[in-house]
């Protein structure tokens, strides 16, 4: 089930669109998870030697793109198709981040434990983002 956290109470899925105009981006759970992933990627790559700059730069940019696209889509939430489009971009960036993690593991740039932890977070974020997309499509009859 999809949940959003507000300051007063937690909203159920069916209540989401009724209050979406009054929410702040920080109230959108997938945005918080995406921001957390971005920070975790940064911390995990902070001590990697600069000779691996290309891989580090790529994964940092793709992970930052997830939260940026959610934020940009949220700013256009009064146009559900636009919001969904940006959520799809965020989903693609999350998958790109998973790809970069796999490449970094293969090249032994990150260890197995870091790979598993970050991959789990990417998977969770992708699932939640996809659930939000599905919810918005259903609510707005955009099948």
C-alpha positions as CSV (number, residue, x, y, z in Angstrom):
1,X,0.0,0.0,0.0
2,X,1.2,3.5,-0.7
3,X,1.6,5.9,2.2
4,X,2.5,9.6,2.5
5,X,3.7,11.1,5.7
6,X,2.3,14.5,6.7
7,X,2.9,16.4,9.8
8,X,-0.5,15.7,11.3
9,X,-1.2,12.1,10.2
10,X,-0.4,9.4,7.7
11,X,-2.5,9.5,4.5
12,X,-4.1,6.5,3.0
13,X,-3.7,5.9,-0.8
14,X,-7.2,7.1,-1.6
15,X,-6.8,10.4,0.3
16,X,-3.6,11.3,-1.5
17,X,-5.0,13.4,-4.4
18,X,-7.5,15.2,-2.2
19,X,-4.6,16.9,-0.3
20,X,-1.8,16.9,-2.9
21,X,-2.2,20.6,-3.7
22,X,-1.4,21.5,-0.1
23,X,1.6,19.2,0.5
24,X,5.3,20.1,0.4
25,X,7.9,18.0,-1.5
26,X,9.3,16.9,1.9
27,X,6.0,15.2,2.6
28,X,6.3,12.9,-0.4
29,X,7.8,9.6,0.9
30,X,9.5,8.5,-2.3
31,X,11.3,11.9,-2.4
32,X,12.7,11.3,1.1
33,X,13.8,7.8,0.1
34,X,15.4,9.1,-3.1
35,X,17.2,11.8,-1.2
36,X,18.5,9.3,1.4
37,X,19.7,7.0,-1.4
38,X,21.6,10.0,-3.0
39,X,23.3,10.6,0.4
40,X,24.1,6.9,0.9
41,X,25.7,6.7,-2.6
42,X,27.8,9.8,-1.9
43,X,29.0,8.4,1.4
44,X,29.7,5.0,-0.1
45,X,31.8,6.6,-2.9
46,X,33.5,9.3,-0.8
47,X,36.7,7.4,-0.1
48,X,37.1,5.7,-3.5
49,X,40.3,6.8,-5.2
50,X,40.0,9.6,-7.7
51,X,41.3,7.3,-10.5
52,X,37.8,5.8,-10.5
53,X,36.3,9.3,-11.1
54,X,34.2,8.3,-14.1
55,X,32.3,5.5,-12.3
56,X,31.8,7.7,-9.2
57,X,30.6,10.7,-11.2
58,X,28.1,8.5,-13.1
59,X,26.5,6.9,-10.1
60,X,26.4,10.2,-8.2
61,X,24.7,11.9,-11.1
62,X,22.1,9.1,-11.7
63,X,21.2,8.9,-8.0
64,X,20.8,12.7,-7.8
65,X,18.6,12.6,-10.8
66,X,16.1,10.4,-9.0
67,X,15.2,12.9,-6.4
68,X,15.5,15.9,-8.8
69,X,13.0,14.3,-11.2
70,X,10.5,13.5,-8.3
71,X,10.8,17.1,-7.1
72,X,10.4,18.6,-10.6
73,X,7.4,16.3,-11.2
74,X,5.9,17.3,-7.9
75,X,6.1,20.9,-8.8
76,X,3.8,20.1,-11.8
77,X,1.4,17.9,-9.7
78,X,-1.6,19.9,-10.9
79,X,-0.9,18.3,-14.3
80,X,-1.0,14.5,-13.5
81,X,0.4,13.4,-16.8
82,X,3.5,15.7,-16.2
83,X,3.9,14.4,-12.7
84,X,3.7,10.8,-13.9
85,X,6.2,11.5,-16.7
86,X,8.8,12.9,-14.2
87,X,8.2,9.9,-11.9
88,X,9.0,7.7,-14.9
89,X,12.2,9.6,-15.5
90,X,13.0,9.1,-11.8
91,X,12.3,5.3,-12.1
92,X,14.7,5.2,-15.1
93,X,17.4,7.0,-13.1
94,X,16.9,4.6,-10.2
95,X,17.4,1.7,-12.6
96,X,20.5,3.4,-14.0
97,X,21.9,3.7,-10.5
98,X,21.4,0.0,-10.0
99,X,23.3,-0.6,-13.2
100,X,26.2,1.5,-12.1
101,X,26.2,-0.3,-8.7
102,X,26.5,-3.6,-10.6
103,X,29.4,-2.3,-12.7
104,X,31.2,-1.0,-9.7
105,X,30.8,-4.4,-8.0
106,X,32.1,-6.2,-11.0
107,X,35.1,-3.9,-11.2
108,X,35.6,-4.3,-7.4
109,X,35.2,-0.6,-6.8
110,X,32.7,-1.3,-4.0
111,X,32.5,-4.3,-1.7
112,X,29.7,-6.9,-1.7
113,X,28.1,-5.6,1.5
114,X,27.8,-2.0,0.1
115,X,26.5,-3.3,-3.2
116,X,23.8,-5.4,-1.5
117,X,22.7,-2.6,0.9
118,X,22.5,0.1,-1.9
119,X,20.9,-2.3,-4.3
120,X,18.2,-3.1,-1.8
121,X,17.5,0.7,-1.4
122,X,17.4,1.2,-5.1
123,X,14.9,-1.7,-5.5
124,X,12.7,-0.4,-2.7
125,X,12.7,3.1,-4.2
126,X,11.9,1.7,-7.7
127,X,8.9,-0.3,-6.3
128,X,7.6,2.7,-4.3
129,X,8.0,5.0,-7.3
130,X,6.2,2.5,-9.6
131,X,3.4,2.2,-7.0
132,X,3.0,5.9,-7.0
133,X,2.9,6.0,-10.8
134,X,0.2,3.3,-10.9
135,X,-1.8,5.0,-8.2
136,X,-1.8,8.4,-10.1
137,X,-2.7,6.7,-13.4
138,X,-5.7,5.0,-11.7
139,X,-6.9,8.1,-9.9
140,X,-6.7,10.1,-13.0
141,X,-8.0,7.5,-15.4
142,X,-4.8,7.5,-17.4
143,X,-4.4,3.8,-18.0
